């Protein structure tokens, strides 16, 4: 069973930066495209970035140019560097697979104040 554990969230002022981490247990990590998702109050969970096992990336328009997804297969970890944060980025952030989903982790709260 794959377990996902997100960390790195917090409270930051608009324009600030945060780096999120997601550690995945299990040996399937390096063979899967992984994604970062977020769930904001009153909205549906949305995919904001994904990275293939070879490192190809794709971003939602809302974060393109501000967020960077990366992965370290040796550490079974996927990262999300978030720069130029905006209040509308406030949400709980989760990682999960893209073509194959696993049980959701607890997520990490990101709050951006104006």
C-alpha positions in Angstrom: 0.0 0.0 0.0 1.4 3.4 -1.0 1.3 6.1 1.5 1.8 9.8 0.7 2.9 12.4 3.2 2.9 16.1 2.3 4.7 18.8 4.3 6.1 22.3 4.0 2.9 24.4 4.1 2.4 27.4 6.2 1.3 31.0 6.4 3.1 33.4 4.1 2.5 36.9 2.8 1.6 37.6 -0.8 4.7 37.5 -3.0 6.4 35.0 -0.7 7.6 31.5 -1.4 7.2 28.0 0.0 8.5 24.7 -0.9 6.3 21.7 -0.5 7.5 18.1 -0.2 5.7 14.8 -0.7 7.3 11.5 0.3 5.8 8.4 -1.1 6.3 5.0 0.4 6.6 2.0 -1.7 8.7 1.1 -4.7 6.1 2.2 -7.3 7.1 5.9 -7.0 9.7 6.1 -9.7 7.5 4.5 -12.3 4.6 6.8 -11.9 3.7 10.3 -13.1 3.1 12.3 -10.0 1.0 15.4 -9.5 0.4 18.2 -7.1 -3.3 19.0 -6.4 -5.0 21.6 -4.3 -8.3 22.0 -2.6 -9.6 25.5 -1.8 -12.7 26.3 0.2 -15.8 26.0 -1.9 -13.9 24.6 -4.9 -13.2 21.2 -6.3 -9.7 19.7 -6.0 -7.7 20.7 -9.0 -4.5 19.4 -10.6 -1.9 22.2 -10.7 1.3 20.5 -11.8 2.5 17.1 -12.8 5.8 15.4 -13.6 6.5 12.2 -15.5 9.0 9.6 -14.3 11.4 11.0 -16.8 11.0 14.6 -15.6 8.6 16.1 -18.1 6.4 18.7 -16.5 3.1 20.3 -17.1 1.3 23.2 -15.2 -2.1 24.7 -14.9 -2.3 28.2 -16.3 -3.0 29.5 -12.8 0.4 28.6 -11.6 2.5 28.6 -14.7 5.7 30.6 -14.4 5.3 30.8 -10.6 5.4 27.1 -9.4 8.0 24.5 -10.3 7.5 20.7 -9.7 10.5 18.4 -9.4 11.2 14.9 -8.2 14.0 12.9 -6.6 13.4 9.3 -7.4 16.1 8.1 -5.1 14.3 9.8 -2.2 10.8 8.9 -3.4 10.0 12.6 -3.1 8.2 15.1 -5.3 8.6 18.8 -4.6 6.6 21.9 -5.4 8.5 25.2 -5.3 5.9 28.0 -5.1 7.0 31.6 -5.7 5.1 34.9 -6.1 2.3 33.4 -4.0 -1.1 35.0 -4.2 -4.0 34.9 -1.8 -5.9 32.8 -4.3 -3.3 30.1 -3.9 -4.6 29.5 -0.4 -5.6 25.8 -0.2 -4.7 22.4 1.1 -2.1 20.9 -1.2 -1.9 17.2 -1.9 0.3 15.0 -4.1 -0.9 11.9 -5.8 -0.4 10.0 -9.0 -1.7 11.2 -12.3 -2.5 8.1 -14.4 -2.9 6.0 -11.3 -4.3 7.2 -8.0 -3.4 6.2 -4.5 -5.0 6.9 -1.1 -4.8 10.6 -0.4 -2.5 11.9 2.3 -3.4 14.4 4.9 -2.3 17.3 2.7 -0.5 20.5 3.8 -2.2 23.8 4.4 -0.9 26.8 2.5 -2.4 30.2 3.5 -1.4 33.4 1.7 -2.3 36.6 3.3 -2.8 39.8 1.4 
